[in-house]
Amino acid sequence: MPNQSIIISREISSQLIAYLTGRLTINDFAQWVHETPELSVVLSPIDYAELMSIDFQQAHTPSLLDKLLRGYIDWAQHEKEQMAELLMAIIWKDDVPTALIGAYDKFKQGLRFLNVLGNEYGLALLTNYGSAPKQGDGHERMIAAIYPKAREEAKRILTCLVSGKIKFTGTYTKEGYPEYIEL
């Protein structure tokens, strides 16, 4: 059972999230667990003892780890940070095509506040240039034309996210998509 009074460090949180979302293999996660004594402070004594006793080679280990560790993550904060990164990529003009196509993917997952960025700009890029626009394929002209409006929309959404007008709930649909509320 997670100890809610303990604040998990960003490093520990990011490693737990990386494993729980499939970006870190079970073998790499097992190695990290055994090299991270700080887990004994973050996890409850019972959960820590259970984690240290797990045989990471067993077939049932992933579901056991999921059940054991998922409650230690603030999933609402995680989704907020992911969204802020996507929006900042647009604002800072850091790989805008990928960010706009990412906004379209998020829009398809039900994040309706991304209608303009995703459903309009991202879908237009995807339709005209595919999922990975290449240097010299003409997408640069499209980006130049839509960027000022896309940047302003990204700033508007980021402001809503930071001010709490858009809040992720930390829950997910049965399809695994993040849920949110707009105030």
C-alpha positions as CSV (number, residue, x, y, z in Angstrom):
1,M,0.0,0.0,0.0
2,P,1.5,3.3,-1.0
3,N,2.5,5.7,1.7
4,Q,0.9,9.0,0.5
5,S,3.1,11.1,2.8
6,I,6.2,10.2,0.9
7,I,7.0,12.2,-2.2
8,I,8.7,10.0,-4.8
9,S,11.7,11.5,-6.4
10,R,11.5,12.3,-10.1
11,E,14.1,9.7,-10.9
12,I,12.2,6.9,-9.1
13,S,8.9,8.0,-10.5
14,S,10.2,8.1,-14.0
15,Q,11.7,4.6,-13.7
16,L,8.5,3.2,-12.3
17,I,6.5,4.9,-15.1
18,A,9.0,3.7,-17.8
19,Y,8.5,0.1,-16.6
20,L,4.7,0.3,-16.1
21,T,4.2,1.9,-19.6
22,G,6.5,-0.6,-21.4
23,R,9.4,1.7,-22.1
24,L,11.7,-0.3,-19.8
25,T,12.2,-4.0,-20.1
26,I,11.6,-6.3,-17.1
27,N,15.3,-7.2,-17.0
28,D,16.4,-3.6,-17.0
29,F,13.8,-2.8,-14.3
30,A,15.0,-5.7,-12.2
31,Q,18.5,-4.5,-12.3
32,W,17.4,-1.0,-11.4
33,V,15.3,-2.3,-8.5
34,H,18.3,-4.1,-7.0
35,E,20.6,-1.0,-7.5
36,T,18.1,1.5,-5.9
37,P,18.2,1.3,-2.1
38,E,16.0,4.4,-2.0
39,L,13.0,2.2,-2.8
40,S,13.1,1.0,0.8
41,V,12.1,4.5,1.9
42,V,9.5,5.1,-0.8
43,L,7.6,1.9,-0.7
44,S,5.8,0.6,2.3
45,P,7.9,-2.1,4.2
46,I,5.5,-4.8,3.1
47,D,5.6,-3.7,-0.6
48,Y,9.4,-3.3,-0.5
49,A,9.8,-6.8,1.0
50,E,7.5,-8.2,-1.7
51,L,9.4,-6.4,-4.5
52,M,12.7,-7.6,-3.3
53,S,11.4,-11.2,-3.1
54,I,10.0,-11.3,-6.7
55,D,11.5,-13.6,-9.2
56,F,11.6,-11.4,-12.2
57,Q,11.9,-14.4,-14.6
58,Q,8.4,-15.7,-13.8
59,A,5.6,-15.3,-16.4
60,H,3.2,-13.7,-13.8
61,T,5.8,-11.1,-12.6
62,P,4.6,-8.2,-14.9
63,S,1.0,-8.4,-13.5
64,L,2.3,-8.7,-10.0
65,L,4.6,-5.7,-10.4
66,D,1.8,-3.7,-12.0
67,K,-0.5,-4.4,-9.0
68,L,2.2,-3.7,-6.5
69,L,3.6,-0.4,-8.0
70,R,0.8,1.3,-9.9
71,G,-0.5,3.0,-6.8
72,Y,2.8,4.8,-6.2
73,I,2.4,6.9,-9.3
74,D,0.5,10.2,-9.6
75,W,-0.9,9.4,-13.0
76,A,-2.8,12.7,-13.3
77,Q,0.6,14.6,-12.8
78,H,2.2,12.2,-15.3
79,E,-0.4,12.9,-18.0
80,K,-0.2,16.7,-17.3
81,E,3.6,16.6,-17.7
82,Q,3.3,14.6,-21.0
83,M,0.8,17.1,-22.4
84,A,2.9,20.0,-21.3
85,E,5.9,18.5,-23.1
86,L,3.9,18.1,-26.3
87,L,2.6,21.7,-26.1
88,M,6.1,23.1,-25.3
89,A,7.5,21.3,-28.4
90,I,5.1,23.3,-30.5
91,I,5.6,26.6,-28.6
92,W,9.4,26.3,-28.8
93,K,9.3,25.0,-32.4
94,D,11.0,21.8,-31.4
95,D,10.0,19.2,-34.1
96,V,6.6,20.8,-34.7
97,P,5.4,18.2,-37.2
98,T,5.9,15.3,-34.8
99,A,4.2,17.3,-32.0
100,L,1.2,18.2,-34.1
101,I,0.8,14.6,-35.3
102,G,1.2,13.6,-31.6
103,A,-1.6,16.1,-30.8
104,Y,-3.8,14.4,-33.5
105,D,-3.1,11.0,-31.9
106,K,-4.1,12.4,-28.5
107,F,-7.2,14.0,-30.0
108,K,-8.2,10.5,-31.4
109,Q,-7.8,9.2,-27.8
110,G,-10.6,11.5,-26.7
111,L,-8.6,14.7,-25.7
112,R,-11.1,17.0,-27.3
113,F,-9.3,20.2,-26.2
114,L,-6.7,19.3,-28.9
115,N,-9.3,19.7,-31.7
116,V,-7.5,22.6,-33.4
117,L,-3.9,21.4,-32.9
118,G,-4.6,17.8,-33.5
119,N,-7.7,17.4,-35.6
120,E,-7.0,20.4,-37.8
121,Y,-3.2,20.9,-38.0
122,G,-1.9,17.5,-37.1
123,L,-4.4,15.7,-39.4
124,A,-3.6,18.0,-42.3
125,L,0.2,17.2,-41.9
126,L,-0.5,13.5,-41.6
127,T,-2.8,13.5,-44.6
128,N,-0.4,15.5,-46.8
129,Y,3.0,14.1,-45.6
130,G,2.5,10.9,-43.7
131,S,3.4,10.1,-40.2
132,A,7.0,11.1,-40.5
133,P,7.4,14.2,-42.7
134,K,10.9,14.3,-44.3
135,Q,13.2,17.2,-45.0
136,G,12.4,18.8,-48.4
137,D,9.0,17.2,-48.9
138,G,7.2,20.5,-48.7
139,H,5.9,20.2,-45.1
140,E,8.0,23.1,-44.1
141,R,5.8,25.5,-46.1
142,M,2.7,24.1,-44.4
143,I,4.3,24.5,-41.0
144,A,5.4,28.1,-41.8
145,A,1.8,28.9,-42.8
146,I,0.1,27.3,-39.7
147,Y,2.8,27.8,-37.1
148,P,1.7,31.2,-35.7
149,K,-1.9,30.0,-35.0
150,A,-0.7,26.6,-33.8
151,R,1.7,28.3,-31.4
152,E,-1.0,30.5,-30.0
153,E,-3.4,27.5,-29.6
154,A,-0.6,25.6,-27.8
155,K,0.0,28.5,-25.4
156,R,-3.8,28.8,-24.8
157,I,-4.1,25.1,-23.9
158,L,-0.9,25.2,-21.8
159,T,-2.3,28.1,-19.8
160,C,-5.5,26.1,-19.2
161,L,-3.5,23.1,-18.1
162,V,-1.3,25.1,-15.7
163,S,-4.2,27.0,-14.3
164,G,-6.3,23.8,-13.7
165,K,-9.0,24.6,-16.2
166,I,-8.0,21.3,-17.9
167,K,-7.3,18.6,-15.3
168,F,-6.3,15.0,-15.9
169,T,-8.0,12.7,-13.4
170,G,-5.4,10.0,-13.2
171,T,-8.0,7.5,-14.5
172,Y,-8.2,5.8,-17.8
173,T,-10.9,4.7,-20.2
174,K,-11.3,0.9,-20.8
175,E,-9.2,1.5,-23.9
176,G,-6.4,2.9,-21.8
177,Y,-6.8,6.5,-22.7
178,P,-6.4,9.3,-20.1
179,E,-9.5,10.9,-18.7
180,Y,-9.7,14.6,-18.0
181,I,-12.2,17.3,-17.0
182,E,-12.5,20.9,-18.3
183,L,-13.6,23.6,-15.8
